[in-house]
Amino acid sequence: MSAIGKHIRRLSDGLFRPAIKDKTPEIKPEAAADPIGIKLGDLELVYRDKEWVVEKGPAPPPTAPSPASVDATLQQLIEKNRALEGENQLLKYKMNVLVDMLAGSKLDTLRLQGKC
């Protein structure tokens, strides 16, 4: 019986121990903290006032082209596309002619050899 009482006492001792005081490290408020910086390739960013700010980076992209230059470029691309499609059709036709010529010469060769 003394062994059982000993185990019960240990269990009850653990239940009534005072809670361990939580020691949290002192954290600086965000305003007083040093800014966080990150470098991604040529771009350097710093976190200030709850947002990422570009410190140093590549040159900004050029302004958008005018609608007239976009239309001119589009027309050039359409014309080039049509020319390439025509060339592609011509090459397919030539390929079919060559395949037909090869098939004809193969038949001629087989006839001369007497296998056909």
DRENGU-775862 format. One record per atom (N, C-alpha, C, O): chain; atom name; x, z, y. Coordinates in Angstrom, 1 decimal. Each point is the difference from the previous one (the first is absolute). Layout:
REM residues N
  kette  atom       u       w       v
      A    CA       X       Z       Y
...
REM end
This chain:
REM residues 116
  kette  atom       u       w       v
      A     N     0.8     0.0    -1.2
      A    CA    -0.8     0.0     1.2
      A     C     0.9     0.0     1.3
      A     O    -0.4    -0.6     1.0
      A     N     1.5     1.2    -1.1
      A    CA     0.8     0.1     1.2
      A     C     0.5    -1.4     0.4
      A     O     0.2    -0.3     1.2
      A     N     0.1    -0.6    -2.2
      A    CA     0.4    -1.4     0.3
      A     C    -1.1    -0.7     0.7
      A     O     0.3    -0.8     0.9
      A     N    -1.5     1.0    -1.3
      A    CA    -1.2    -0.7     0.6
      A     C    -0.1     0.5     1.5
      A     O    -0.2    -0.8     0.9
      A     N     0.2     2.0    -0.7
      A    CA    -0.1     0.6     1.3
      A     C     1.1    -0.5     0.9
      A     O    -0.2    -0.2     1.2
      A     N     1.4     0.0    -1.7
      A    CA     1.1    -0.4     0.8
      A     C    -0.2    -1.5     0.5
      A     O     0.3    -0.3     1.1
      A     N    -0.8    -0.5    -2.0
      A    CA    -0.3    -1.4     0.4
      A     C    -1.2    -0.1     1.0
      A     O     0.1    -0.8     0.9
      A     N    -1.0     1.7    -1.0
      A    CA    -1.2     0.0     0.9
      A     C     0.5     0.4     1.4
      A     O    -0.4    -0.5     1.0
      A     N     1.3     1.5    -1.0
      A    CA     0.5     0.6     1.2
      A     C     0.8    -1.1     0.8
      A     O    -0.1    -0.1     1.2
      A     N     0.9    -0.7    -1.9
      A    CA     0.8    -1.0     0.6
      A     C    -1.0    -1.1     0.6
      A     O     0.3    -0.5     1.1
      A     N    -1.3     0.1    -1.8
      A    CA    -0.9    -0.9     0.5
      A     C    -0.7     0.5     1.3
      A     O    -0.1    -0.8     0.9
      A     N    -0.3     2.0    -1.0
      A    CA    -0.7     0.6     1.2
      A     C     0.9     0.1     1.2
      A     O    -0.4    -0.1     1.1
      A     N     1.7     0.4    -1.4
      A    CA     1.0     0.2     1.1
      A     C     0.1    -1.4     0.8
      A     O     0.1     0.0     1.2
      A     N    -0.1    -1.1    -1.9
      A    CA     0.1    -1.3     0.6
      A     C    -1.2    -0.3     0.9
      A     O     0.2    -0.8     0.9
      A     N    -1.3     1.3    -1.3
      A    CA    -1.2    -0.4     0.8
      A     C    -0.1     0.8     1.3
      A     O    -0.6    -0.5     0.9
      A     N     1.2     1.6    -0.8
      A    CA    -0.1     0.8     1.2
      A     C     1.2     0.0     0.9
      A     O     0.1     0.8     0.9
      A     N     0.9    -1.7    -1.2
      A    CA     1.2    -0.1     0.8
      A     C    -0.4    -0.6     1.4
      A     O    -0.9    -0.8     0.0
      A     N     1.5     1.2     1.0
      A    CA    -0.3    -0.6     1.3
      A     C     0.5    -1.5     0.0
      A     O     0.9    -0.3    -0.6
      A     N    -1.6    -0.5     1.4
      A    CA     0.3    -1.4     0.0
      A     C     1.3    -0.2     0.7
      A     O     0.4     0.7     0.9
      A     N     0.3    -1.8    -1.4
      A    CA     1.3    -0.3     0.6
      A     C    -0.2    -0.6     1.4
      A     O    -0.8    -0.9     0.1
      A     N     1.6     1.3     0.8
      A    CA    -0.2    -0.5     1.4
      A     C     0.6    -1.4     0.0
      A     O     1.1    -0.3    -0.5
      A     N    -1.9    -0.6     1.1
      A    CA     0.4    -1.4     0.0
      A     C     1.0    -0.2     1.2
      A     O    -0.4     0.2     1.2
      A     N     1.6    -0.6    -1.4
      A    CA     1.0    -0.2     1.0
      A     C     0.0    -1.5     0.3
      A     O     0.7    -0.8    -0.8
      A     N    -1.3     0.3     1.8
      A    CA     0.0    -1.4     0.3
      A     C     1.1    -0.2     1.1
      A     O     0.1     0.9     0.9
      A     N     0.6    -2.0    -1.0
      A    CA     1.0    -0.2     1.1
      A     C    -0.6    -0.3     1.3
      A     O    -1.2    -0.6     0.0
      A     N     1.8     0.9     1.0
      A    CA    -0.5    -0.3     1.4
      A     C     0.1    -1.5     0.2
      A     O     1.1    -0.6    -0.1
      A     N    -2.2     0.0     0.5
      A    CA    -0.1    -1.4     0.2
      A     C    -0.2    -0.3     1.5
      A     O    -0.8     0.7     0.7
      A     N     1.7    -1.6    -0.1
      A    CA    -0.2    -0.3     1.4
      A     C    -1.2    -0.8     0.2
      A     O    -0.4    -0.8    -0.8
      A     N    -0.3     1.1     1.9
      A    CA    -1.1    -0.9     0.4
      A     C     0.5    -1.5     0.1
      A     O     1.1    -0.2     0.3
      A     N    -2.0    -0.7    -0.4
      A    CA     0.3    -1.4     0.0
      A     C     0.7    -0.4     1.3
      A     O     0.8    -0.8     0.1
      A     N    -1.3     1.4     1.0
      A    CA     0.5    -0.4     1.3
      A     C     1.5     0.5     0.2
      A     O     0.8    -0.7     0.7
      A     N    -0.4     1.7    -1.4
      A    CA     1.3     0.6     0.2
      A     C     1.0    -0.6    -1.1
      A     O     1.2     0.1     0.1
      A     N    -1.8    -0.8    -1.1
      A    CA     0.9    -0.5    -1.1
      A     C     0.7    -1.2     0.5
      A     O    -0.4    -0.8     0.8
      A     N     1.6     0.5    -1.5
      A    CA     0.7    -1.2     0.3
      A     C    -0.7    -1.2    -0.5
      A     O    -0.7     0.1    -1.1
      A     N     0.7    -1.2     1.8
      A    CA    -0.7    -1.2    -0.5
      A     C     0.6    -0.5    -1.3
      A     O     1.2     0.1    -0.2
      A     N    -2.0    -0.7    -0.6
      A    CA     0.4    -0.5    -1.3
      A     C     0.3    -1.5     0.2
      A     O    -0.8    -0.7     0.6
      A     N     2.0     0.3    -1.0
      A    CA     0.4    -1.4     0.1
      A     C     0.2    -0.7    -1.3
      A     O     0.3     0.6    -1.0
      A     N    -0.6    -1.9     1.0
      A    CA     0.2    -0.8    -1.3
      A     C     0.5    -1.4     0.4
      A     O    -0.4    -0.5     1.1
      A     N     1.3     0.0    -1.9
      A    CA     0.6    -1.4     0.3
      A     C    -0.4    -0.9    -1.2
      A     O     0.4     0.4    -1.1
      A     N    -1.1    -1.5     1.4
      A    CA    -0.3    -0.9    -1.0
      A     C     0.6    -1.4     0.4
      A     O    -0.6    -0.7     0.8
      A     N     1.7     0.4    -1.4
      A    CA     0.7    -1.2     0.4
      A     C     0.4     0.0     1.4
      A     O     0.8     0.9     0.4
      A     N    -1.3    -1.8     0.5
      A    CA     0.4     0.0     1.4
      A     C    -1.0     0.8     0.8
      A     O     0.2     0.2     1.2
      A     N    -1.2     0.4    -1.8
      A    CA    -1.1     0.7     0.7
      A     C     0.3     1.5    -0.1
      A     O     0.2     0.5    -1.0
      A     N    -0.2     0.2     2.2
      A    CA     0.1     1.4     0.0
      A     C    -1.3     0.6     0.6
      A     O    -0.4    -0.4     1.1
      A     N    -0.2     1.3    -1.9
      A    CA    -1.2     0.7     0.4
      A     C     0.2     1.4     0.2
      A     O     0.8     0.7    -0.7
      A     N    -1.6    -0.1     1.7
      A    CA     0.1     1.5     0.2
      A     C    -1.5     0.5     0.0
      A     O    -0.8    -0.6     0.7
      A     N     0.6     1.7    -1.3
      A    CA    -1.4     0.6     0.0
      A     C    -0.1     1.0     1.1
      A     O     0.6     1.1     0.0
      A     N    -1.4    -1.5     1.0
      A    CA    -0.2     0.9     1.2
      A     C    -1.5     0.0     0.3
      A     O    -0.7    -1.0    -0.1
      A     N     0.2     2.1     0.5
      A    CA    -1.3     0.2     0.5
      A     C    -1.0    -0.6    -1.0
      A     O    -1.0    -0.7     0.3
      A     N     1.2     1.0    -1.6
      A    CA    -0.9    -0.3    -1.1
      A     C    -0.1    -1.5    -0.2
      A     O    -1.0    -0.5    -0.5
      A     N     2.0    -0.3     0.8
      A    CA     0.0    -1.4    -0.3
      A     C     1.5    -0.6    -0.1
      A     O     0.9     0.6     0.6
      A     N    -0.7    -1.6    -1.3
      A    CA     1.3    -0.7    -0.1
      A     C     0.2    -0.9     1.2
      A     O    -0.8    -0.8     0.3
      A     N     2.0     0.9     0.3
      A    CA     0.3    -0.8     1.2
      A     C     1.3    -0.7    -0.4
      A     O     0.9     0.5    -0.6
      A     N    -0.9    -1.8     1.0
      A    CA     1.2    -0.9    -0.2
      A     C     1.1     0.4     1.0
      A     O    -0.2    -0.1     1.2
      A     N     1.3     0.6    -1.7
      A    CA     1.1     0.3     0.9
      A     C     0.9    -1.3     0.3
      A     O     0.3    -0.3     1.1
      A     N     0.0    -0.3    -2.2
      A    CA     0.9    -1.2     0.1
      A     C    -0.4    -1.0    -1.1
      A     O    -0.2     0.5    -1.2
      A     N     0.0    -1.7     1.5
      A    CA    -0.4    -1.0    -1.0
      A     C     0.3    -1.4     0.4
      A     O     0.5    -0.2     1.0
      A     N    -0.9    -0.7    -1.9
      A    CA     0.2    -1.4     0.3
      A     C    -0.9    -0.5     1.2
      A     O    -0.9     0.7     0.4
      A     N     1.3    -1.8     0.1
      A    CA    -0.7    -0.5     1.2
      A     C    -1.5    -0.3    -0.4
      A     O    -0.3    -0.3    -1.1
      A     N    -0.6     0.5     2.1
      A    CA    -1.4    -0.3    -0.3
      A     C    -0.2    -1.4    -0.4
      A     O     0.7    -0.9     0.5
      A     N    -1.8     0.6    -1.3
      A    CA    -0.2    -1.4    -0.3
      A     C    -0.4    -0.8     1.2
      A     O    -0.5     0.5     1.0
      A     N     0.8    -1.8    -1.1
      A    CA    -0.4    -0.9     1.2
      A     C    -1.5     0.0     0.2
      A     O    -0.8     0.3    -0.9
      A     N     0.4    -0.7     2.1
      A    CA    -1.4    -0.1     0.3
      A     C    -0.6    -1.1    -0.9
      A     O     0.6    -0.9    -0.5
      A     N    -1.9     1.0     0.4
      A    CA    -0.8    -0.9    -0.9
      A     C     0.1    -1.4     0.7
      A     O    -0.1    -0.2     1.2
      A     N     0.2    -0.9    -2.1
      A    CA     0.0    -1.3     0.5
      A     C    -1.3    -0.4     0.6
      A     O    -1.1     0.6    -0.3
      A     N     1.1    -1.6     1.2
      A    CA    -1.2    -0.5     0.6
      A     C    -0.9    -0.8    -1.0
      A     O     0.6    -0.5    -0.9
      A     N    -1.9     0.5     1.1
      A    CA    -0.8    -0.7    -0.9
      A     C     0.3    -1.5    -0.1
      A     O    -0.2    -0.6    -1.1
      A     N     0.7     0.0     2.2
      A    CA     0.3    -1.4     0.0
      A     C     1.2    -0.3    -1.0
      A     O     0.0    -0.9    -0.7
      A     N     1.0     1.8     0.8
      A    CA     1.2    -0.2    -0.9
      A     C    -0.4     0.3    -1.4
      A     O     0.6    -0.6    -0.9
      A     N    -1.5     1.5     0.6
      A    CA    -0.5     0.3    -1.3
      A     C    -0.7    -1.3    -0.6
      A     O     0.2    -0.3    -1.1
      A     N    -1.1    -0.3     2.0
      A    CA    -0.7    -1.2    -0.5
      A     C     1.0    -1.1    -0.3
      A     O    -0.2    -0.8    -1.0
      A     N     1.2     0.6     1.9
      A    CA     1.0    -1.1    -0.3
      A     C     0.7     0.3    -1.3
      A     O     0.2    -1.0    -0.7
      A     N     0.2     2.2     0.5
      A    CA     0.8     0.3    -1.2
      A     C    -0.9    -0.2    -1.2
      A     O     0.4    -0.5    -1.1
      A     N    -1.7     0.9     1.2
      A    CA    -1.0    -0.2    -1.1
      A     C    -0.1    -1.5    -0.3
      A     O    -0.1    -0.4    -1.2
      A     N    -0.1    -0.4     2.2
      A    CA    -0.1    -1.5    -0.2
      A     C     1.2    -0.5    -0.7
      A     O    -0.1    -0.9    -0.9
      A     N     1.3     1.3     1.3
      A    CA     1.3    -0.5    -0.6
      A     C     0.0     0.4    -1.5
      A     O     0.4    -0.8    -0.9
      A     N    -0.8     2.0     0.6
      A    CA     0.0     0.5    -1.4
      A     C    -1.1    -0.8    -0.8
      A     O     0.3    -0.3    -1.2
      A     N    -1.4     0.0     1.8
      A    CA    -1.0    -0.7    -0.8
      A     C     0.5    -1.4    -0.3
      A     O    -0.2    -0.5    -1.1
      A     N     0.8    -0.2     2.1
      A    CA     0.6    -1.3    -0.2
      A     C     1.1     0.0    -1.1
      A     O     0.1    -0.9    -0.9
      A     N     0.7     1.9     0.9
      A    CA     1.1     0.1    -0.9
      A     C    -0.6     0.3    -1.4
      A     O     0.5    -0.6    -1.0
      A     N    -1.5     1.4     0.9
      A    CA    -0.7     0.3    -1.3
      A     C    -0.6    -1.3    -0.6
      A     O     0.2    -0.3    -1.2
      A     N    -0.8    -0.5     2.1
      A    CA    -0.6    -1.3    -0.5
      A     C     1.1    -0.9    -0.5
      A     O    -0.2    -0.6    -1.1
      A     N     1.3     0.5     1.8
      A    CA     1.1    -0.9    -0.4
      A     C     0.6     0.5    -1.4
      A     O     0.3    -0.8    -0.8
      A     N    -0.2     2.1     0.7
      A    CA     0.6     0.5    -1.3
      A     C    -1.0    -0.2    -1.1
      A     O     0.4    -0.2    -1.2
      A     N    -1.7     0.3     1.4
      A    CA    -1.0    -0.2    -1.0
      A     C     0.0    -1.5    -0.4
      A     O    -0.1    -0.3    -1.2
      A     N     0.3    -0.6     2.1
      A    CA     0.1    -1.4    -0.3
      A     C     1.2    -0.3    -0.8
      A     O     0.0    -0.8    -1.0
      A     N     1.1     1.4     1.4
      A    CA     1.3    -0.2    -0.8
      A     C    -0.2     0.6    -1.4
      A     O     0.5    -0.6    -1.0
      A     N    -1.2     1.7     0.9
      A    CA    -0.2     0.6    -1.4
      A     C    -0.8    -0.9    -0.8
      A     O     0.3    -0.2    -1.2
      A     N    -1.4    -0.4     1.7
      A    CA    -0.8    -0.9    -0.7
      A     C     0.8    -1.3    -0.5
      A     O    -0.1    -0.4    -1.1
      A     N     0.9    -0.1     2.0
      A    CA     0.9    -1.1    -0.3
      A     C     0.9     0.3    -1.2
      A     O     0.2    -0.8    -0.9
      A     N     0.4     2.0     1.0
      A    CA     1.0     0.4    -1.1
      A     C    -0.8     0.2    -1.3
      A     O     0.6    -0.3    -1.1
      A     N    -1.8     0.8     1.1
      A    CA    -0.7     0.2    -1.2
      A     C    -0.4    -1.4    -0.6
      A     O     0.1    -0.2    -1.2
      A     N    -0.4    -0.8     2.0
      A    CA    -0.3    -1.3    -0.4
      A     C     1.3    -0.7    -0.7
      A     O    -0.1    -0.5    -1.0
      A     N     1.2     0.7     1.7
      A    CA     1.3    -0.6    -0.5
      A     C     0.3     0.7    -1.4
      A     O     0.5    -0.7    -0.9
      A     N    -0.8     2.0     0.8
      A    CA     0.3     0.7    -1.3
      A     C    -0.9    -0.6    -1.1
      A     O     0.5    -0.2    -1.1
      A     N    -1.7     0.0     1.4
      A    CA    -0.9    -0.6    -1.0
      A     C     0.4    -1.4    -0.4
      A     O    -0.1    -0.3    -1.2
      A     N     0.5    -0.5     2.1
      A    CA     0.5    -1.3    -0.3
      A     C     1.3     0.0    -0.9
      A     O     0.1    -0.7    -1.0
      A     N     0.8     1.7     1.3
      A    CA     1.2     0.1    -0.8
      A     C    -0.3     0.5    -1.4
      A     O     0.6    -0.5    -1.0
      A     N    -1.6     1.4     0.9
      A    CA    -0.4     0.5    -1.3
      A     C    -0.6    -1.2    -0.8
      A     O     0.2    -0.1    -1.2
      A     N    -1.1    -0.7     1.8
      A    CA    -0.6    -1.2    -0.7
      A     C     1.1    -0.9    -0.4
      A     O     0.0    -0.6    -1.1
      A     N     1.0     0.3     2.0
      A    CA     1.1    -0.9    -0.4
      A     C     0.8     0.5    -1.2
      A     O     0.4    -0.7    -0.8
      A     N    -0.2     2.1     0.8
      A    CA     0.8     0.6    -1.1
      A     C    -0.8    -0.1    -1.3
      A     O     0.6    -0.3    -1.0
      A     N    -1.9     0.5     1.1
      A    CA    -0.9    -0.1    -1.2
      A     C     0.1    -1.5    -0.5
      A     O     0.1    -0.2    -1.2
      A     N    -0.2    -0.8     2.1
      A    CA     0.1    -1.4    -0.4
      A     C     1.3    -0.3    -0.6
      A     O     0.0    -0.7    -1.1
      A     N     1.1     1.1     1.6
      A    CA     1.3    -0.3    -0.5
      A     C     0.2     0.7    -1.4
      A     O     0.6    -0.5    -0.9
      A     N    -1.2     1.7     0.7
      A    CA     0.1     0.7    -1.3
      A     C    -0.8    -0.8    -1.0
      A     O     0.5    -0.2    -1.1
      A     N    -1.7    -0.3     1.5
      A    CA    -0.7    -0.9    -1.0
      A     C     0.7    -1.2    -0.3
      A     O     0.1    -0.4    -1.2
      A     N     0.6    -0.3     2.1
      A    CA     0.8    -1.2    -0.2
      A     C     1.1     0.3    -1.0
      A     O     0.3    -0.8    -0.9
      A     N     0.4     2.0     1.1
      A    CA     1.1     0.3    -0.8
      A     C    -0.5     0.3    -1.5
      A     O     0.6    -0.4    -0.9
      A     N    -1.8     1.0     0.8
      A    CA    -0.5     0.3    -1.3
      A     C    -0.4    -1.3    -0.7
      A     O     0.2    -0.1    -1.3
      A     N    -0.8    -0.9     2.0
      A    CA    -0.3    -1.3    -0.6
      A     C     1.2    -0.7    -0.5
      A     O     0.0    -0.6    -1.0
      A     N     1.1     0.6     1.9
      A    CA     1.2    -0.7    -0.4
      A     C     0.6     0.7    -1.3
      A     O     0.6    -0.7    -0.8
      A     N    -0.7     2.0     0.7
      A    CA     0.5     0.6    -1.2
      A     C    -0.9    -0.1    -1.2
      A     O     0.4     0.3    -1.1
      A     N    -1.6    -0.8     1.3
      A    CA    -0.9    -0.3    -1.1
      A     C    -0.8     1.3    -0.4
      A     O    -0.5     0.0    -1.1
      A     N     0.5     1.0     1.9
      A    CA    -0.7     1.2    -0.4
      A     C    -1.5     0.0     0.5
      A     O    -0.7     1.0    -0.3
      A     N     0.4    -1.9     1.0
      A    CA    -1.4     0.0     0.6
      A     C    -0.7    -1.3    -0.4
      A     O    -1.2    -0.1     0.4
REM end
